[in-house]
Amino acid sequence: MPEFLPEVLPAVEIGWRLGRQFWGQGYGSEAAHAVLEFALQDRGLDRVVAITHTGNRASENIMRKLGMVAERETSHPVFGLPLRVYAIDLTEYQA
Ligand SMILES: CC(C)(COP(=O)(O)OP(=O)(O)OC[C@H]1O[C@@H](n2cnc3c(N)ncnc32)[C@H](O)[C@@H]1OP(=O)(O)O)[C@@H](O)C(=O)NCCC(=O)NCCS
């Protein structure tokens, strides 16, 4: 639950962070796909969100490749940085 951003609650968030030496090799995309599949198919959630700093191109590329759609522009309640909220519903998901 992304409790730092009450305006999107209730929601289940997926996210990713890799050590810098592992960037750019497709691991982020592969891991994100596996997590989304687990959330929607194994756990039976009907909706998942992912939240990124606006302009984090690698992360936004991953979200879009997963079929997630940008649906909200906002800012971090404490730090003020621009955030973009992506989401996908089970009905839109194609494994
Ligand atoms: C975001 C993160 C997990 C991406 O992992 P990764 O393994 O490098 O990602 P991938 O190699 O699967 O690449 C994902 C996509 O972004 C693109 N990409 C990768 N690095 C990029 C960069 N620096 N600038 C622009 N695009 C980039 C890739 O080309 C790929 O897109 P494509 O499939 O259309 O070619 C990794 O960069 C990271 O841990 N960053 C720090 C933490 C962070 O920002 N987490 C996200 C918080 S929302």
Ligand as a Chemical Component Dictionary entry (heavy atoms), coordinates in Angstrom:
data_LIG
# 
_chem_comp.id                   LIG 
_chem_comp.type                 NON-POLYMER 
_chem_comp.pdbx_formal_charge   0 
_chem_comp.three_letter_code    LIG 
# 
loop_
_chem_comp_atom.comp_id 
_chem_comp_atom.atom_id 
_chem_comp_atom.alt_atom_id 
_chem_comp_atom.type_symbol 
_chem_comp_atom.charge 
_chem_comp_atom.model_Cartn_x 
_chem_comp_atom.model_Cartn_y 
_chem_comp_atom.model_Cartn_z 
_chem_comp_atom.pdbx_ordinal 
LIG C1  C1  C 0 14.164 1.554  -12.870 1  
LIG C2  C2  C 0 15.103 0.362  -12.895 2  
LIG C3  C3  C 0 14.604 -0.740 -11.955 3  
LIG C4  C4  C 0 15.108 -0.160 -14.342 4  
LIG O1  O1  O 0 15.776 -1.419 -14.359 5  
LIG P1  P1  P 0 16.583 -1.902 -15.631 6  
LIG O2  O2  O 0 16.897 -3.349 -15.440 7  
LIG O3  O3  O 0 17.704 -0.980 -15.895 8  
LIG O4  O4  O 0 15.491 -1.741 -16.782 9  
LIG P2  P2  P 0 15.474 -2.462 -18.187 10 
LIG O5  O5  O 0 16.871 -2.788 -18.613 11 
LIG O6  O6  O 0 14.470 -3.561 -18.129 12 
LIG O7  O7  O 0 14.961 -1.300 -19.128 13 
LIG C5  C5  C 0 13.641 -0.822 -19.032 14 
LIG C6  C6  C 0 13.360 0.115  -20.188 15 
LIG O8  O8  O 0 13.880 1.410  -19.913 16 
LIG C7  C7  C 0 14.868 1.759  -20.883 17 
LIG N1  N1  N 0 15.960 2.385  -20.152 18 
LIG C8  C8  C 0 16.825 1.788  -19.311 19 
LIG N2  N2  N 0 17.629 2.708  -18.778 20 
LIG C9  C9  C 0 17.263 3.906  -19.314 21 
LIG C10 C10 C 0 17.696 5.228  -19.133 22 
LIG N3  N3  N 0 18.718 5.547  -18.328 23 
LIG N4  N4  N 0 17.094 6.211  -19.838 24 
LIG C11 C11 C 0 16.058 5.915  -20.659 25 
LIG N5  N5  N 0 15.575 4.678  -20.855 26 
LIG C12 C12 C 0 16.186 3.685  -20.174 27 
LIG C13 C13 C 0 15.265 0.489  -21.568 28 
LIG O9  O9  O 0 15.699 0.739  -22.876 29 
LIG C14 C14 C 0 13.987 -0.311 -21.485 30 
LIG O10 O10 O 0 13.070 0.128  -22.472 31 
LIG P3  P3  P 0 12.837 -0.735 -23.798 32 
LIG O11 O11 O 0 12.448 -2.097 -23.363 33 
LIG O12 O12 O 0 11.765 -0.003 -24.487 34 
LIG O13 O13 O 0 14.155 -0.727 -24.505 35 
LIG C15 C15 C 0 16.548 0.762  -12.506 36 
LIG O14 O14 O 0 16.990 1.757  -13.368 37 
LIG C16 C16 C 0 16.653 1.240  -11.082 38 
LIG O15 O15 O 0 16.728 0.463  -10.138 39 
LIG N6  N6  N 0 16.657 2.580  -10.903 40 
LIG C17 C17 C 0 16.773 3.187  -9.591  41 
LIG C18 C18 C 0 15.541 3.027  -8.767  42 
LIG C19 C19 C 0 14.321 3.540  -9.449  43 
LIG O16 O16 O 0 14.322 4.569  -10.121 44 
LIG N7  N7  N 0 13.245 2.778  -9.284  45 
LIG C20 C20 C 0 11.959 3.110  -9.846  46 
LIG C21 C21 C 0 11.186 3.911  -8.896  47 
LIG S1  S1  S 0 9.602  4.242  -9.590  48 
# 
loop_
_chem_comp_bond.comp_id 
_chem_comp_bond.atom_id_1 
_chem_comp_bond.atom_id_2 
_chem_comp_bond.value_order 
_chem_comp_bond.pdbx_ordinal 
LIG C1  C2  SING 1  
LIG C2  C3  SING 2  
LIG C2  C4  SING 3  
LIG C2  C15 SING 4  
LIG C4  O1  SING 5  
LIG O1  P1  SING 6  
LIG P1  O2  DOUB 7  
LIG P1  O3  SING 8  
LIG P1  O4  SING 9  
LIG O4  P2  SING 10 
LIG P2  O5  DOUB 11 
LIG P2  O6  SING 12 
LIG P2  O7  SING 13 
LIG O7  C5  SING 14 
LIG C5  C6  SING 15 
LIG C6  O8  SING 16 
LIG C6  C14 SING 17 
LIG O8  C7  SING 18 
LIG C7  N1  SING 19 
LIG C7  C13 SING 20 
LIG N1  C8  SING 21 
LIG N1  C12 SING 22 
LIG C8  N2  DOUB 23 
LIG N2  C9  SING 24 
LIG C9  C10 SING 25 
LIG C9  C12 DOUB 26 
LIG C10 N3  SING 27 
LIG C10 N4  DOUB 28 
LIG N4  C11 SING 29 
LIG C11 N5  DOUB 30 
LIG N5  C12 SING 31 
LIG C13 O9  SING 32 
LIG C13 C14 SING 33 
LIG C14 O10 SING 34 
LIG O10 P3  SING 35 
LIG P3  O11 DOUB 36 
LIG P3  O12 SING 37 
LIG P3  O13 SING 38 
LIG C15 O14 SING 39 
LIG C15 C16 SING 40 
LIG C16 O15 DOUB 41 
LIG C16 N6  SING 42 
LIG N6  C17 SING 43 
LIG C17 C18 SING 44 
LIG C18 C19 SING 45 
LIG C19 O16 DOUB 46 
LIG C19 N7  SING 47 
LIG N7  C20 SING 48 
LIG C20 C21 SING 49 
LIG C21 S1  SING 50 
# 
